[in-house]
């Protein structure tokens, strides 16, 4: 484990790099925390990359989110996991669970609270956090502490069965999910939903040609039918910018903050202020 300041945006942020939560070289995480953090809420971030690429240190994954939330008192954890072809998506989801269990056990050392986790992921990472959070029975069996909420950033595969049943599904989906219907169902967050879950925010990119918003909308509708406080946030950003722009002083970040504020009184007080420009532009 190393301490570094490569992403520090102020002297008040401490960074722990490459903390192992498993035996694989990919099973590591980074922690960004206020130097005086205590009992802080935690954003647990899972990167994307078509289940084959990506890294916890990517600027789009970390920079603006740390700048925004860690400077407001949050702890931010960025997670790596095994990728294709070493691990298929269900094993990747197991890695995310292992990282979450480890982080909740260790979080007191990093100034966070085990009962104040918010799960966040982008693209393939959004699929993985959605899959993990959709099956509460599995979470209880593995003794994962309940999380406050989930923010899924532009997943297009809440329903893998629907995607793979298309006439010509993209090759990278075939590479990830194979040919078996039984696997598609196990890898589909919407197929795992059977009860009310913690609040869920699905962000989707309106310009996407494959219409990720349709998949997100269906997942939100089923979640609501089970009693979950579930929201859909459609944004006029590209798939990549849904990730990279989050944390900037703009209406998009404000909308995500509004979701976060409802999760816990401490978060509400931490996010109560916003810039005059954002207030004027976003209402």
Secondary structure in CASP SS format (residue, H / E / C, confidence):
PFRMAT SS
TARGET T0000
AUTHOR 0000-0000-0000
METHOD secondary structure of the structure
MODEL  1
X C 1.00
X E 1.00
X E 1.00
X E 1.00
X C 1.00
X C 1.00
X C 1.00
X C 1.00
X C 1.00
X C 1.00
X C 1.00
X C 1.00
X E 1.00
X E 1.00
X E 1.00
X E 1.00
X E 1.00
X E 1.00
X E 1.00
X E 1.00
X C 1.00
X C 1.00
X C 1.00
X C 1.00
X C 1.00
X C 1.00
X C 1.00
X E 1.00
X E 1.00
X E 1.00
X E 1.00
X E 1.00
X E 1.00
X E 1.00
X C 1.00
X C 1.00
X C 1.00
X C 1.00
X C 1.00
X E 1.00
X E 1.00
X E 1.00
X E 1.00
X E 1.00
X E 1.00
X E 1.00
X C 1.00
X C 1.00
X C 1.00
X C 1.00
X C 1.00
X C 1.00
X C 1.00
X C 1.00
X C 1.00
X C 1.00
X C 1.00
X C 1.00
X H 1.00
X H 1.00
X H 1.00
X H 1.00
X H 1.00
X H 1.00
X H 1.00
X H 1.00
X H 1.00
X H 1.00
X H 1.00
X H 1.00
X H 1.00
X H 1.00
X C 1.00
X C 1.00
X E 1.00
X E 1.00
X E 1.00
X E 1.00
X E 1.00
X C 1.00
X C 1.00
X C 1.00
X C 1.00
X C 1.00
X C 1.00
X C 1.00
X C 1.00
X C 1.00
X H 1.00
X H 1.00
X H 1.00
X H 1.00
X H 1.00
X H 1.00
X H 1.00
X H 1.00
X H 1.00
X H 1.00
X H 1.00
X H 1.00
X H 1.00
X H 1.00
X H 1.00
X H 1.00
X H 1.00
X H 1.00
X H 1.00
X H 1.00
X H 1.00
X H 1.00
X C 1.00
X E 1.00
X E 1.00
X E 1.00
X E 1.00
X E 1.00
X E 1.00
X E 1.00
X E 1.00
X E 1.00
X E 1.00
X E 1.00
X C 1.00
X H 1.00
X H 1.00
X H 1.00
X H 1.00
X H 1.00
X H 1.00
X H 1.00
X H 1.00
X H 1.00
X H 1.00
X H 1.00
X C 1.00
X H 1.00
X H 1.00
X H 1.00
X H 1.00
X H 1.00
X H 1.00
X C 1.00
X C 1.00
X C 1.00
X C 1.00
X C 1.00
X C 1.00
X C 1.00
X E 1.00
X E 1.00
X E 1.00
X E 1.00
X E 1.00
X C 1.00
X C 1.00
X C 1.00
X C 1.00
X C 1.00
X C 1.00
X H 1.00
X H 1.00
X H 1.00
X H 1.00
X H 1.00
X C 1.00
X C 1.00
X C 1.00
X C 1.00
X C 1.00
X C 1.00
X H 1.00
X H 1.00
X H 1.00
X H 1.00
X H 1.00
X H 1.00
X H 1.00
X C 1.00
X C 1.00
X C 1.00
X H 1.00
X H 1.00
X H 1.00
X H 1.00
X H 1.00
X H 1.00
X C 1.00
X C 1.00
X H 1.00
X H 1.00
X H 1.00
X H 1.00
X C 1.00
X C 1.00
X C 1.00
X C 1.00
X C 1.00
X C 1.00
X E 1.00
X E 1.00
X E 1.00
X E 1.00
X E 1.00
X E 1.00
X E 1.00
X C 1.00
X C 1.00
X C 1.00
X C 1.00
X C 1.00
X C 1.00
X H 1.00
X H 1.00
X H 1.00
X H 1.00
X H 1.00
X H 1.00
X H 1.00
X H 1.00
X H 1.00
X H 1.00
X H 1.00
X H 1.00
X H 1.00
X H 1.00
X C 1.00
X C 1.00
X C 1.00
X C 1.00
X E 1.00
X E 1.00
X E 1.00
X E 1.00
X E 1.00
X E 1.00
X C 1.00
X C 1.00
X C 1.00
X H 1.00
X H 1.00
X H 1.00
X H 1.00
X H 1.00
X H 1.00
X C 1.00
X C 1.00
X C 1.00
X C 1.00
X C 1.00
X C 1.00
X H 1.00
X H 1.00
X H 1.00
X H 1.00
X H 1.00
X H 1.00
X H 1.00
X H 1.00
X H 1.00
X H 1.00
X H 1.00
X C 1.00
X C 1.00
X C 1.00
X H 1.00
X H 1.00
X H 1.00
X H 1.00
X H 1.00
X H 1.00
X C 1.00
X C 1.00
X C 1.00
X C 1.00
X C 1.00
X H 1.00
X H 1.00
X H 1.00
X H 1.00
X H 1.00
X H 1.00
X H 1.00
X C 1.00
END
